[in-house]
Each structure stands twice: as structure tokens, then as C-alpha cells.
């Protein structure tokens, strides 16, 4: 389906929708502008609406039936609920009462005059409200309110800006009339262009102020660094001179400490040698003492286990065991033998008595034993027996008992438990005494050896203390040497670092010394440029907003007058203003040239207007220069090229808007498709948190990366004011 048929159907649907709603008691305003007229049949329908408030053959019988059913209750109240004609008349009355038609037509061109001739109802059935150009006071008031509170702008300059903006607007109006008279080319200056001037000025001024101040601060920081470095060089030289004597003194102290340590080390070595010899003697004496001690302990190892075993056996005895032995009327011989040995050891004398067998008087230890056993401290006395001072005569008697067969512990244990313990005790005393007689001399020798060892160790301790004192002194000297060496190394490192810094600083000053004058000049130039930004950016914004459609001669004449106007109003600006100087980036301009943009100032200014402007560009490009440049520039970004004659150009445009692809619409005529109006006016809105735009009947997401270019091969196109306000009209004809 062609775009014309689509537009006609859409218009029919809209009118039908309005009539149905107004007929059902809903007040509706139908706003229709001439930019939406895709076909002259639209105007015919509007003429019918103005004349009779109906469009012939617009509604089907089914639509009217549904409307009549909704109207019948109110028609009955009005007494018009009879036949179908009465209901239709009532519907028409409701439409007249509720529908308000507002037409917005431009008087420019022949189309308006032709439509008025064909459809007189456009005059007869309407009230004409002619919107003229804004008056000077209105322009000044808008500029004053719009430019209030500009940062970085002097108050005197701020007061002069509204008057300059009004002058620029009026000058371009005069220039467009001259352009039409001399070149027969149409260009319309509207209040929208004036608002574009004010908006561009605020935006570009903020950007340029930030860029210029950032660059100026960089140079100033560099100059501060140079000044700081120069001051630091003098300080480092003074520091280096002050460090040299300290380094010499530290070196001398370190050397003196090293000499002292060498002497003390030699003295310590002598003491170490003497101590080593005495340690050898002490070690020999200690080995001798240890040998005697080991021999004594080996001998005692024979007696001590038996003694401990006897004590354990005594510990097992109780008073009942002793009472048992005392109560024996005729004890076994082995028991008597054990008790005799115990009596002998304890020095208990035998009792003289008659032997029952021989009848003679004999010494009897049994009776003495019974008396001994009756002693309450008998067992404790055995445990506390003085085993180290046993009389030799007693021990000789005991030694006659121990070899006897009846005096063996294992035999006695079978006869009496108490006798067994006493037997073990007697045998332990005999063994201990025998060993003690052997160990005694050895103990005496051990005592003498230990005394000798103590003398040797005392002398050794004295020498070791003397050696330790020397070593402590040597350690203190080492610590002092380490401290002095550390200080010396620290001073050397500090001197070396100072030399390195001084060398680097001198190289930096030598290398950048020539840059100082250039940086100073650049900072001064940027400061002067910053002071002129108020005027230069105003001229740049005015050129972008107004002068794109004019040739270079007209641009130069107009800018020359504007520069004089700024100077007369006290607004600082460049004497020879050039848009390329104020807003261009040399690197970007160079890249544009590589992409095919002509190197003349006229083409560069057009490119800057595209780059810095807010509106989409419409390039008057009969020579194809802009088309070639745009194709090369956006090739890597995936440029999509479309024409209005393409069947699916809207679908391509929708995809590009959604995915942020650049689009080139080429070979346009004097009229653009009405469905593109939201895109040209950038009528974006938020929906579900996403930025969207309505294109035709579809609502799509709008990508910030989308870019749109329009080119025309017409040499002298006549674009309506409605289109001039929505695009940035740029003349790329070099001749």
C-alpha cells in the first residue's frame, strides 16, 4: 500500500472517530495542519465538515445503526426519536454542538491560495486568526528570561545579550529578503529559529567554558610545576652542600668504630683462647668426677633395690602379724633364726635360761625377741634404722646367718609372713653395709674431686665472665658500628637521591625551559579567549541557528555586522570571527577531510553546524559533496541509506532508531513525509522507563546513538517554514 493511500485511510479513520465521539455527547477538537495534507481530498473532507459537519459516504449503515442506538434515549427527550432521518438529523446537531475544528495553514506558497479558491468554506465557515511575527519587545523578553543567570558571564554583558539576539533575528529576516531578491531562493526566519539560537547559546557556552578553562588550567598547572621545580633545584643544591660534611664525618666515625672493633676483637680472641684451655681442664675434671659418681651409683644400685624391697616388706606387716609371731609357743627354727638376727642388729642381748632339752644354762634370743616384739615402735624403728653406721662386730655376726639355708626368704615365707619381712630386712642391711664399705672410700674420693672441680669451675666462671664482658663490649661496638654504617649508608643514599633529583630537575628545566614562554602565552591566550566566549559563542550559535541556508558571501556580510554590533554593545568577541576557530577540533576537521569533506572554510562550517547543532541537518547538496562525506563518515557505524520512494523506508527507519544506527535520507524534494514529523521535532517521551518515539502508527524505543541526515539535490529548493523550523538547513553548494 502506498504512503498516500495509507495517509488517506488514516485521515478517514480520524474523521470517523471524531464524528462518532462528538455525536455521543463528547466534546472533541480536531486540530489539522497543512503539513498533514498528503492528498487534496483531505481538504475536500474538511470543507464538507465545515459546511455541513458531515462527510458523504463516510460511515457505513452498521456504524450509523450503532450510533442511533446510543442516541435514541437523548433523541427521545428532544422529540426526535422517530424515523431514521430524524435520528440522523439529531446526530448531526450533536456533532455541530460538540465538534470544534482548528485548522493551521501556512500562507507561504501557491498551495494556500489554490485551496482557498477551490474550497471557499475555508474562509466562509472559519474565523481567521493571523499569527504575525513576534514583536521586538516579545523577542527581548523571551531572551531576557531564557538567558538569566548564565554562569561565567559578566552582568554588563548579560544585559546586552537580549538586544543582540533581537538584532540577529531581525538582521536575518532582512538578509532572507535580500537573499530572495538577489538569488531567488526562499528562506524563512521563524520564532522557532530564535528559540534555537537561545538554546544553542546556553548549551555551547557551557561546553566551551568548560573546555577552555580545562585547557587553561593544564597550562597553569604546568607552569606551577616548572616554578616549583626551579625552587626545588635551589633547595636540593643547598641540601646537597649541607649533606657533604655530614657524610665525611659519618665516614670517619664509621672507620674509627671499625678500628676499635678490630682491637677489641684481638683482645677477645686472647681471652677466648685462655677460656678454651681452662674449659678443657674443667671438662677433664668433670669427666673424672662423673666417672667416680657413676661407679658409686653402680655399687649403690646393688644395695638400694634390696633395701627398698625390705622396706616394702615391712610395710606389708601389721600388728596382727607381729602378735602372731609373739604368740608362738614353740616357733619354728627358721623364725627363731630370723629373730636372732634382728636382735643382733638392734643390739638386743639374749636371755640366760635353761635349755629344755639339755637342761644346761644357755643364751636364748626367743625370750628377748618376744620382749622386742612387744615394743609399739618396733616396725617404725626398723624403717628408721641407721644403716650407714652399723658396727662391724654386729655385721660379722649377721654375715654368719645370711648364707644359712634356713635363712633364705623364699623358705621363710612359707613358714611366716612376718618372719619373711624381717628376713628381707636383715639381708638388705647386710648387703647395704657390705656395699657401703666399698662405696665409702669412693664417696670420699668423689667429694675431693668435686671440691677440686668447684675450684676449677670458679676460675673458669671468672674467665668466662671476663670473656662475656669483652664480648658485650664487642657487641656494643658492633651495634654502634651498625648504627654508624646505617647512618652513613642513609646519607649516601640521600646524597645519591638528591643528585638524581637534581639531575632530573635540571634536565626538566633545560627541556621545558623553552616551553615556559609558549605555555605562558597559551594560558594568556586561553584566558583572553575565555573572556571572549560570551560574544564568540553567541555568534557561533547565531550562525548555526540562522545562516546554514545562505552562501558564504551572505554569511560573511552578516557576521561582519554582528561582530560590530557585539563590540558596540561591549560584548567581547574575536575581531575576525570564524566558526571553525571557536567550535572546531583540528583533529576532527582533519578526519572530516579524510572522509571527503572539502577543505574550504564554508564546508567546514557546515560540518561544525551538523556536529554541534541540535536539529537534524537537511543538506542542499546538488553536487553530492555532503552525501559522499556522510557515507564515508558513517560507513563503519553501519549507515543505512533510504529514499522517500522506498516501499519500506519507514520500517528501515524504525529499526535504525531502535538500534542506534545512522540513517541517510537522500534525494528529498521540497516536502517530507508527514509521518516523519515526530522524528524531525525529536518528540521523545518516557514509557515504562524507556525513551520512546512515535513514528507513524508504531511506538518504538529511541536509542541515543541514532543519527539522521537528509540531503537534497535541488539547487534552489523552496522549503516551507514548518520544515525550516524542524531541521537545520545547510547549503553545501560551493559555487
C-alpha positions, 0 to 999 in steps of 0.5 A: 500500500502506498504512503498516500493511500495509507495517509488517506485511510488514516485521515478517514479513520480520524474523521470517523472517530471524531464524528462518532465521539462528538455525536455521543455527547463528547466534546472533541477538537480536531486540530489539522495542519497543512503539513498533514495534507498528503492528498487534496481530498483531505481538504475536500473532507474538511470543507464538507465538515465545515459546511455541513459537519458531515462527510458523504459516504463516510460511515457505513449503515452498521456504524450509523445503526450503532450510533442511533442506538446510543442516541435514541434515549437523548433523541427521545427527550428532544422529540426526535426519536422517530424515523431514521432521518430524524435520528440522523438529523439529531446526530448531526446537531450533536456533532455541530454542538460538540465538534470544534475544528482548528485548522493551521495553514501556512500562507507561504506558497501557491498551495494556500491560495489554490485551496482557498479558491477551490474550497471557499468554506475555508474562509466562509465557515472559519474565523481567521486568526493571523499569527504575525511575527513576534514583536521586538519587545516579545523577542527581548523578553523571551531572551531576557528570561531564557538567558538569566543567570548564565554562569561565567558571564559578566552582568554588563554583558548579560544585559546586552545579550537580549538586544543582540539576539533581537538584532540577529533575528531581525538582521536575518529576516532582512538578509532572507529578503535580500537573499530572495531578491538577489538569488531567488531562493526562499528562506524563512526566519521563524520564532522557532529559529530564535528559540534555537539560537537561545538554546544553542547559546546556553548549551555551547557556552557551557561546553566551551567554558568548560573546555577552555578553562580545562585547557587553561588550567593544564597550562597553569598547572604546568607552569606551577610545576616548572616554578616549583621545580626551579625552587626545588633545584635551589633547595636540593643544591643547598641540601646537597652542600649541607649533606657533604660534611655530614657524610665525611664525618659519618665516614670517619666515625664509621672507620674509627668504630671499625678500628676499635672493633678490630682491637677489641676483637684481638683482645677477645680472641686472647681471652677466648683462647685462655677460656678454651684451655681452662674449659678443657681442664674443667671438662677433664675434671668433670669427666673424672668426677662423673666417672667416680659418681657413676661407679658409686651409683653402680655399687649403690644400685646393688644395695638400694633395690634390696633395701627398698624391697625390705622396706616394702616388706615391712610395710606389708606387716601389721600388728596382727602379724607381729602378735602372731609371731609373739604368740608362738609357743614353740616357733619354728627354727627358721623364725627363731633364726630370723629373730636372732638376727634382728636382735643382733642388729638392734643390739638386743642381748639374749636371755640366760635360761635353761635349755629344755632339752639339755637342761644346761644354762644357755643364751636364748634370743626367743625370750628377748625377741618376744620382749622386742616384739612387744615394743609399739615402735618396733616396725617404725624403728626398723624403717628408721634404722641407721644403716650407714653406721652399723658396727662391724662386730654386729655385721660379722655376726649377721654375715654368719646367718645370711648364707644359712639355708634356713635363712633364705626368704623364699623358705621363710615365707612359707613358714611366716609372713612376718618372719619373711619381712624381717628376713628381707630386712636383715639381708638388705642391711647386710648387703647395704653395709657390705656395699657401703664399705666399698662405696665409702672410700669412693664417696670420699674420693668423689667429694675431693674431686668435686671440691677440686672441680668447684675450684676449677669451675670458679676460675673458669666462671671468672674467665668466662665472665671476663670473656662475656664482658669483652664480648658485650663490649664487642657487641656494643661496638658492633651495634654502634658500628651498625648504627654508624654504617646505617647512618652513613649508608642513609646519607649516601643514599640521600646524597645519591637521591638528591643528585638524581633529583637534581639531575632530573630537575635540571634536565626538566628545566633545560627541556621545558625551559623553552616551553615556559614562554609558549605555555605562558602565552597559551594560558594568556591566550586561553584566558583572553579567549575565555573572556571572549566566549560570551560574544564568540559563542553567541555568534557561533550559535547565531550562525548555526541557528540562522545562516546554514541556508545562505552562501558564504558571501551572505554569511560573511556580510552578516557576521561582519555586522554582528561582530560590530554590533557585539563590540558596540554593545561591549560584548567581547568577541574575536575581531575576525570571527570564524566558526571553525576557530571557536567550535572546531577540533583540528583533529576532527576537521582533519578526519572530516577531510579524510572522509571527503569533506572539502577543505574550504572554510564554508564546508567546514562550517557546515560540518561544525553546524551538523556536529554541534547543532541540535536539529537534524541537518537537511543538506542542499547538496546538488553536487553530492559533496555532503552525501559522499562525506556522510557515507564515508563518515558513517560507513563503519557505524553501519549507515543505512541509506533510504529514499522517500520512494522506498516501499519500506523506508519507514520500517528501515527507519524504525529499526535504525532508531531502535538500534542506534544506527545512522540513517541517510535520507537522500534525494528529498524534494521540497516536502517530507513525509508527514509521518516523519514529523515526530522524528524531525521535532525529536518528540521523545517521551518516557514509557515504562522507563524507556525513551520512546518515539512515535513514528507513524502508527508504531511506538518504538524505543529511541536509542541515543546513538541514532543519527539522521541526515537528509540531503537534497539535490535541488539547487534552489529548493523552496522549503516551507517554514514548518520544515525550516523550523524542524531541521537545520538547513545547510547549503553545501553548494560551493559555487 
